[in-house]
Amino acid sequence: MTRRIPIFEFNDELNSKKPQVYKSLIDGVSEAIKSNKKEIKLCEVKNSNIFITVEKQNWRSSLDSALQFYIDTEEYEQCSKIKNLINKL
């Protein structure tokens, strides 16, 4: 399955987009681990051909943030996925 990178308007408030951003992070890191990549494309700024990326050295802290988000929203299946990814790093 091909990963879909979220596309946001330049002036979108990213706080309201956290679920899409964190899902993209989890999918991106998972894919990158399998294919041995050094960075992931997190999202794209609409109509600009600009991508926001996360480099490998920042994956753990980003995943920690996602983990806290999913704990707060009580989405424990996602928490399990994130813990597995952190263990693979």
N, CA, C and O atoms as CSV, one atom per row, in Angstrom:
chain,resi,resn,atom,element,x,y,z
A,1,MET,N,N,0.832,-1.180,0.000
A,1,MET,CA,C,0.000,0.000,0.000
A,1,MET,C,C,0.878,1.245,0.000
A,1,MET,O,O,1.801,1.359,0.806
A,2,THR,N,N,0.594,2.164,-0.892
A,2,THR,CA,C,1.356,3.396,-0.982
A,2,THR,C,C,0.903,4.366,0.098
A,2,THR,O,O,-0.293,4.555,0.320
A,3,ARG,N,N,1.861,4.966,0.756
A,3,ARG,CA,C,1.567,5.911,1.832
A,3,ARG,C,C,1.104,7.237,1.264
A,3,ARG,O,O,1.700,7.761,0.322
A,4,ARG,N,N,0.031,7.782,1.841
A,4,ARG,CA,C,-0.464,9.099,1.436
A,4,ARG,C,C,0.076,10.150,2.395
A,4,ARG,O,O,-0.140,10.074,3.605
A,5,ILE,N,N,0.777,11.128,1.841
A,5,ILE,CA,C,1.334,12.213,2.642
A,5,ILE,C,C,0.279,13.303,2.744
A,5,ILE,O,O,-0.226,13.763,1.720
A,6,PRO,N,N,-0.068,13.731,3.971
A,6,PRO,CA,C,-1.094,14.777,4.101
A,6,PRO,C,C,-0.652,16.097,3.465
A,6,PRO,O,O,0.527,16.448,3.483
A,7,ILE,N,N,-1.609,16.807,2.911
A,7,ILE,CA,C,-1.357,18.108,2.290
A,7,ILE,C,C,-2.155,19.152,3.068
A,7,ILE,O,O,-3.360,19.006,3.273
A,8,PHE,N,N,-1.465,20.200,3.494
A,8,PHE,CA,C,-2.097,21.251,4.276
A,8,PHE,C,C,-1.924,22.594,3.600
A,8,PHE,O,O,-0.941,22.828,2.897
A,9,GLU,N,N,-2.894,23.480,3.819
A,9,GLU,CA,C,-2.773,24.863,3.384
A,9,GLU,C,C,-1.649,25.505,4.188
A,9,GLU,O,O,-1.404,25.114,5.329
A,10,PHE,N,N,-0.973,26.474,3.613
A,10,PHE,CA,C,0.135,27.147,4.288
A,10,PHE,C,C,-0.301,27.717,5.636
A,10,PHE,O,O,0.452,27.664,6.608
A,11,ASN,N,N,-1.503,28.256,5.694
A,11,ASN,CA,C,-1.953,28.915,6.921
A,11,ASN,C,C,-2.822,28.025,7.808
A,11,ASN,O,O,-3.450,28.525,8.741
A,12,ASP,N,N,-2.874,26.714,7.539
A,12,ASP,CA,C,-3.625,25.793,8.396
A,12,ASP,C,C,-3.049,25.788,9.803
A,12,ASP,O,O,-1.834,25.856,9.990
A,13,GLU,N,N,-3.910,25.710,10.763
A,13,GLU,CA,C,-3.486,25.568,12.157
A,13,GLU,C,C,-3.153,24.092,12.384
A,13,GLU,O,O,-4.048,23.247,12.385
A,14,LEU,N,N,-1.877,23.783,12.575
A,14,LEU,CA,C,-1.462,22.387,12.657
A,14,LEU,C,C,-1.963,21.697,13.922
A,14,LEU,O,O,-2.031,20.468,13.949
A,15,ASN,N,N,-2.313,22.433,14.960
A,15,ASN,CA,C,-2.866,21.793,16.158
A,15,ASN,C,C,-4.110,20.992,15.833
A,15,ASN,O,O,-4.314,19.910,16.383
A,16,SER,N,N,-4.942,21.513,14.945
A,16,SER,CA,C,-6.165,20.799,14.579
A,16,SER,C,C,-5.868,19.625,13.642
A,16,SER,O,O,-6.741,18.792,13.397
A,17,LYS,N,N,-4.659,19.556,13.125
A,17,LYS,CA,C,-4.269,18.500,12.186
A,17,LYS,C,C,-3.414,17.422,12.841
A,17,LYS,O,O,-2.876,16.557,12.150
A,18,LYS,N,N,-3.283,17.462,14.163
A,18,LYS,CA,C,-2.414,16.497,14.851
A,18,LYS,C,C,-2.711,15.046,14.492
A,18,LYS,O,O,-1.773,14.287,14.250
A,19,PRO,N,N,-3.977,14.626,14.448
A,19,PRO,CA,C,-4.215,13.214,14.108
A,19,PRO,C,C,-3.620,12.822,12.745
A,19,PRO,O,O,-3.030,11.749,12.619
A,20,GLN,N,N,-3.770,13.679,11.730
A,20,GLN,CA,C,-3.217,13.366,10.410
A,20,GLN,C,C,-1.689,13.406,10.419
A,20,GLN,O,O,-1.036,12.576,9.786
A,21,VAL,N,N,-1.123,14.380,11.144
A,21,VAL,CA,C,0.337,14.511,11.201
A,21,VAL,C,C,0.948,13.309,11.914
A,21,VAL,O,O,1.926,12.734,11.437
A,22,TYR,N,N,0.378,12.930,13.049
A,22,TYR,CA,C,0.929,11.790,13.793
A,22,TYR,C,C,0.738,10.474,13.045
A,22,TYR,O,O,1.603,9.601,13.112
A,23,LYS,N,N,-0.376,10.317,12.335
A,23,LYS,CA,C,-0.564,9.107,11.524
A,23,LYS,C,C,0.493,9.054,10.432
A,23,LYS,O,O,1.068,7.998,10.167
A,24,SER,N,N,0.750,10.204,9.794
A,24,SER,CA,C,1.781,10.270,8.762
A,24,SER,C,C,3.152,9.945,9.346
A,24,SER,O,O,3.956,9.264,8.709
A,25,LEU,N,N,3.417,10.430,10.553
A,25,LEU,CA,C,4.682,10.150,11.230
A,25,LEU,C,C,4.850,8.652,11.469
A,25,LEU,O,O,5.895,8.082,11.158
A,26,ILE,N,N,3.824,8.020,12.019
A,26,ILE,CA,C,3.894,6.585,12.312
A,26,ILE,C,C,4.091,5.778,11.029
A,26,ILE,O,O,4.950,4.899,10.966
A,27,ASP,N,N,3.290,6.082,10.011
A,27,ASP,CA,C,3.407,5.363,8.735
A,27,ASP,C,C,4.764,5.622,8.096
A,27,ASP,O,O,5.393,4.704,7.568
A,28,GLY,N,N,5.211,6.869,8.143
A,28,GLY,CA,C,6.484,7.233,7.515
A,28,GLY,C,C,7.669,6.575,8.181
A,28,GLY,O,O,8.551,6.052,7.500
A,29,VAL,N,N,7.705,6.593,9.500
A,29,VAL,CA,C,8.825,5.965,10.220
A,29,VAL,C,C,8.804,4.458,9.999
A,29,VAL,O,O,9.852,3.844,9.800
A,30,SER,N,N,7.629,3.868,10.033
A,30,SER,CA,C,7.511,2.428,9.796
A,30,SER,C,C,8.069,2.057,8.420
A,30,SER,O,O,8.842,1.109,8.284
A,31,GLU,N,N,7.667,2.815,7.411
A,31,GLU,CA,C,8.141,2.584,6.047
A,31,GLU,C,C,9.652,2.823,5.947
A,31,GLU,O,O,10.360,2.061,5.290
A,32,ALA,N,N,10.137,3.871,6.595
A,32,ALA,CA,C,11.560,4.220,6.521
A,32,ALA,C,C,12.435,3.164,7.185
A,32,ALA,O,O,13.529,2.872,6.704
A,33,ILE,N,N,11.963,2.596,8.279
A,33,ILE,CA,C,12.724,1.537,8.946
A,33,ILE,C,C,12.865,0.341,8.016
A,33,ILE,O,O,13.944,-0.241,7.907
A,34,LYS,N,N,11.776,-0.024,7.345
A,34,LYS,CA,C,11.802,-1.172,6.431
A,34,LYS,C,C,12.722,-0.932,5.241
A,34,LYS,O,O,13.396,-1.850,4.775
A,35,SER,N,N,12.746,0.313,4.748
A,35,SER,CA,C,13.534,0.606,3.549
A,35,SER,C,C,14.850,1.313,3.865
A,35,SER,O,O,15.550,1.755,2.954
A,36,ASN,N,N,15.191,1.423,5.153
A,36,ASN,CA,C,16.470,1.980,5.589
A,36,ASN,C,C,16.692,3.427,5.120
A,36,ASN,O,O,17.786,3.771,4.671
A,37,LYS,N,N,15.676,4.257,5.222
A,37,LYS,CA,C,15.789,5.662,4.827
A,37,LYS,C,C,16.250,6.499,6.017
A,37,LYS,O,O,16.127,6.091,7.172
A,38,LYS,N,N,16.785,7.680,5.707
A,38,LYS,CA,C,17.339,8.567,6.731
A,38,LYS,C,C,16.393,9.702,7.109
A,38,LYS,O,O,16.641,10.410,8.084
A,39,GLU,N,N,15.302,9.886,6.344
A,39,GLU,CA,C,14.324,10.918,6.673
A,39,GLU,C,C,12.978,10.519,6.083
A,39,GLU,O,O,12.886,9.681,5.186
A,40,ILE,N,N,11.938,11.149,6.619
A,40,ILE,CA,C,10.599,10.908,6.084
A,40,ILE,C,C,9.966,12.232,5.691
A,40,ILE,O,O,10.288,13.282,6.248
A,41,LYS,N,N,9.070,12.167,4.730
A,41,LYS,CA,C,8.240,13.320,4.396
A,41,LYS,C,C,7.015,13.241,5.293
A,41,LYS,O,O,6.244,12.283,5.226
A,42,LEU,N,N,6.842,14.252,6.129
A,42,LEU,CA,C,5.746,14.250,7.090
A,42,LEU,C,C,4.467,14.776,6.470
A,42,LEU,O,O,3.404,14.175,6.618
A,43,CYS,N,N,4.572,15.910,5.768
A,43,CYS,CA,C,3.415,16.485,5.099
A,43,CYS,C,C,3.905,17.452,4.019
A,43,CYS,O,O,5.088,17.781,3.937
A,44,GLU,N,N,2.956,17.892,3.197
A,44,GLU,CA,C,3.267,18.796,2.087
A,44,GLU,C,C,2.461,20.080,2.256
A,44,GLU,O,O,1.315,20.055,2.705
A,45,VAL,N,N,3.080,21.203,1.890
A,45,VAL,CA,C,2.363,22.469,1.873
A,45,VAL,C,C,1.682,22.571,0.510
A,45,VAL,O,O,2.339,22.504,-0.529
A,46,LYS,N,N,0.363,22.733,0.526
A,46,LYS,CA,C,-0.448,22.700,-0.691
A,46,LYS,C,C,0.039,23.695,-1.743
A,46,LYS,O,O,0.354,24.846,-1.439
A,47,ASN,N,N,0.090,23.222,-2.982
A,47,ASN,CA,C,0.445,24.032,-4.157
A,47,ASN,C,C,1.815,24.683,-4.067
A,47,ASN,O,O,2.029,25.730,-4.677
A,48,SER,N,N,2.741,24.101,-3.333
A,48,SER,CA,C,4.062,24.723,-3.199
A,48,SER,C,C,5.202,23.775,-3.529
A,48,SER,O,O,6.332,24.217,-3.739
A,49,ASN,N,N,4.923,22.475,-3.576
A,49,ASN,CA,C,5.950,21.458,-3.773
A,49,ASN,C,C,6.988,21.494,-2.650
A,49,ASN,O,O,8.147,21.130,-2.853
A,50,ILE,N,N,6.560,21.940,-1.463
A,50,ILE,CA,C,7.419,21.980,-0.283
A,50,ILE,C,C,6.943,20.908,0.683
A,50,ILE,O,O,5.755,20.809,0.992
A,51,PHE,N,N,7.895,20.107,1.154
A,51,PHE,CA,C,7.586,19.037,2.097
A,51,PHE,C,C,8.226,19.333,3.438
A,51,PHE,O,O,9.358,19.813,3.503
A,52,ILE,N,N,7.503,19.046,4.505
A,52,ILE,CA,C,8.075,19.106,5.845
A,52,ILE,C,C,8.585,17.704,6.142
A,52,ILE,O,O,7.834,16.729,6.088
A,53,THR,N,N,9.870,17.618,6.456
A,53,THR,CA,C,10.494,16.314,6.665
A,53,THR,C,C,10.961,16.167,8.110
A,53,THR,O,O,11.118,17.148,8.838
A,54,VAL,N,N,11.175,14.918,8.501
A,54,VAL,CA,C,11.726,14.613,9.820
A,54,VAL,C,C,12.923,13.692,9.589
A,54,VAL,O,O,12.791,12.625,8.990
A,55,GLU,N,N,14.087,14.115,10.070
A,55,GLU,CA,C,15.299,13.307,9.910
A,55,GLU,C,C,15.377,12.244,11.001
A,55,GLU,O,O,14.777,12.376,12.068
A,56,LYS,N,N,16.128,11.193,10.708
A,56,LYS,CA,C,16.179,10.014,11.565
A,56,LYS,C,C,16.513,10.349,13.015
A,56,LYS,O,O,15.939,9.749,13.925
A,57,GLN,N,N,17.416,11.282,13.253
A,57,GLN,CA,C,17.799,11.582,14.641
A,57,GLN,C,C,16.655,12.215,15.439
A,57,GLN,O,O,16.727,12.286,16.666
A,58,ASN,N,N,15.596,12.676,14.754
A,58,ASN,CA,C,14.446,13.281,15.424
A,58,ASN,C,C,13.235,12.358,15.514
A,58,ASN,O,O,12.202,12.741,16.062
A,59,TRP,N,N,13.358,11.146,14.981
A,59,TRP,CA,C,12.210,10.244,14.973
A,59,TRP,C,C,11.760,9.883,16.382
A,59,TRP,O,O,10.564,9.880,16.671
A,60,ARG,N,N,12.709,9.581,17.255
A,60,ARG,CA,C,12.336,9.133,18.603
A,60,ARG,C,C,11.567,10.220,19.350
A,60,ARG,O,O,10.523,9.939,19.940
A,61,SER,N,N,12.063,11.452,19.334
A,61,SER,CA,C,11.374,12.522,20.062
A,61,SER,C,C,10.013,12.802,19.434
A,61,SER,O,O,9.056,13.113,20.143
A,62,SER,N,N,9.920,12.693,18.112
A,62,SER,CA,C,8.639,12.888,17.431
A,62,SER,C,C,7.663,11.776,17.802
A,62,SER,O,O,6.483,12.031,18.042
A,63,LEU,N,N,8.161,10.544,17.846
A,63,LEU,CA,C,7.318,9.418,18.234
A,63,LEU,C,C,6.890,9.537,19.699
A,63,LEU,O,O,5.771,9.166,20.052
A,64,ASP,N,N,7.777,10.052,20.549
A,64,ASP,CA,C,7.406,10.277,21.951
A,64,ASP,C,C,6.239,11.267,22.046
A,64,ASP,O,O,5.323,11.074,22.846
A,65,SER,N,N,6.273,12.326,21.230
A,65,SER,CA,C,5.178,13.306,21.207
A,65,SER,C,C,3.886,12.651,20.733
A,65,SER,O,O,2.815,12.880,21.295
A,66,ALA,N,N,4.005,11.833,19.687
A,66,ALA,CA,C,2.825,11.129,19.168
A,66,ALA,C,C,2.271,10.177,20.222
A,66,ALA,O,O,1.056,10.075,20.391
A,67,LEU,N,N,3.153,9.483,20.930
A,67,LEU,CA,C,2.734,8.555,21.972
A,67,LEU,C,C,1.932,9.288,23.045
A,67,LEU,O,O,0.885,8.803,23.475
A,68,GLN,N,N,2.411,10.444,23.477
A,68,GLN,CA,C,1.702,11.217,24.491
A,68,GLN,C,C,0.335,11.655,23.974
A,68,GLN,O,O,-0.650,11.620,24.713
A,69,PHE,N,N,0.271,12.066,22.705
A,69,PHE,CA,C,-1.001,12.459,22.106
A,69,PHE,C,C,-1.993,11.306,22.143
A,69,PHE,O,O,-3.148,11.491,22.526
A,70,TYR,N,N,-1.546,10.110,21.746
A,70,TYR,CA,C,-2.451,8.963,21.702
A,70,TYR,C,C,-2.804,8.443,23.098
A,70,TYR,O,O,-3.882,7.879,23.287
A,71,ILE,N,N,-1.918,8.623,24.071
A,71,ILE,CA,C,-2.273,8.289,25.453
A,71,ILE,C,C,-3.387,9.227,25.920
A,71,ILE,O,O,-4.371,8.793,26.519
A,72,ASP,N,N,-3.211,10.531,25.634
A,72,ASP,CA,C,-4.208,11.526,26.047
A,72,ASP,C,C,-5.567,11.286,25.400
A,72,ASP,O,O,-6.605,11.534,26.015
A,73,THR,N,N,-5.561,10.802,24.152
A,73,THR,CA,C,-6.829,10.557,23.445
A,73,THR,C,C,-7.303,9.106,23.610
A,73,THR,O,O,-8.302,8.698,23.018
A,74,GLU,N,N,-6.568,8.336,24.425
A,74,GLU,CA,C,-6.915,6.953,24.746
A,74,GLU,C,C,-7.029,6.052,23.516
A,74,GLU,O,O,-7.913,5.199,23.442
A,75,GLU,N,N,-6.131,6.250,22.559
A,75,GLU,CA,C,-6.074,5.395,21.370
A,75,GLU,C,C,-4.889,4.439,21.539
A,75,GLU,O,O,-3.807,4.646,20.991
A,76,TYR,N,N,-5.141,3.392,22.316
A,76,TYR,CA,C,-4.055,2.525,22.760
A,76,TYR,C,C,-3.491,1.623,21.666
A,76,TYR,O,O,-2.354,1.163,21.774
A,77,GLU,N,N,-4.258,1.367,20.630
A,77,GLU,CA,C,-3.722,0.585,19.514
A,77,GLU,C,C,-2.575,1.346,18.850
A,77,GLU,O,O,-1.552,0.762,18.492
A,78,GLN,N,N,-2.761,2.652,18.692
A,78,GLN,CA,C,-1.695,3.488,18.120
A,78,GLN,C,C,-0.488,3.529,19.067
A,78,GLN,O,O,0.657,3.518,18.617
A,79,CYS,N,N,-0.748,3.575,20.372
A,79,CYS,CA,C,0.337,3.577,21.361
A,79,CYS,C,C,1.205,2.334,21.187
A,79,CYS,O,O,2.433,2.409,21.237
A,80,SER,N,N,0.559,1.201,20.984
A,80,SER,CA,C,1.281,-0.056,20.799
A,80,SER,C,C,2.167,-0.001,19.553
A,80,SER,O,O,3.320,-0.431,19.585
A,81,LYS,N,N,1.619,0.533,18.453
A,81,LYS,CA,C,2.402,0.674,17.212
A,81,LYS,C,C,3.622,1.554,17.448
A,81,LYS,O,O,4.724,1.243,16.995
A,82,ILE,N,N,3.409,2.659,18.165
A,82,ILE,CA,C,4.502,3.604,18.409
A,82,ILE,C,C,5.583,2.954,19.271
A,82,ILE,O,O,6.770,3.099,18.981
A,83,LYS,N,N,5.190,2.245,20.319
A,83,LYS,CA,C,6.171,1.580,21.178
A,83,LYS,C,C,6.992,0.572,20.380
A,83,LYS,O,O,8.201,0.460,20.585
A,84,ASN,N,N,6.354,-0.158,19.480
A,84,ASN,CA,C,7.080,-1.106,18.630
A,84,ASN,C,C,8.092,-0.391,17.744
A,84,ASN,O,O,9.217,-0.861,17.578
A,85,LEU,N,N,7.690,0.754,17.170
A,85,LEU,CA,C,8.605,1.523,16.330
A,85,LEU,C,C,9.783,2.052,17.137
A,85,LEU,O,O,10.926,1.986,16.683
A,86,ILE,N,N,9.515,2.573,18.320
A,86,ILE,CA,C,10.603,3.089,19.176
A,86,ILE,C,C,11.593,1.968,19.490
A,86,ILE,O,O,12.804,2.188,19.482
A,87,ASN,N,N,11.085,0.776,19.763
A,87,ASN,CA,C,11.961,-0.367,20.057
A,87,ASN,C,C,12.822,-0.748,18.858
A,87,ASN,O,O,13.928,-1.260,19.032
A,88,LYS,N,N,12.331,-0.505,17.641
A,88,LYS,CA,C,13.093,-0.835,16.430
A,88,LYS,C,C,14.184,0.186,16.137
A,88,LYS,O,O,15.138,-0.104,15.415
A,89,LEU,N,N,14.040,1.393,16.704
A,89,LEU,CA,C,15.062,2.419,16.494
A,89,LEU,C,C,16.270,2.055,17.307
A,89,LEU,O,O,17.267,2.777,17.289
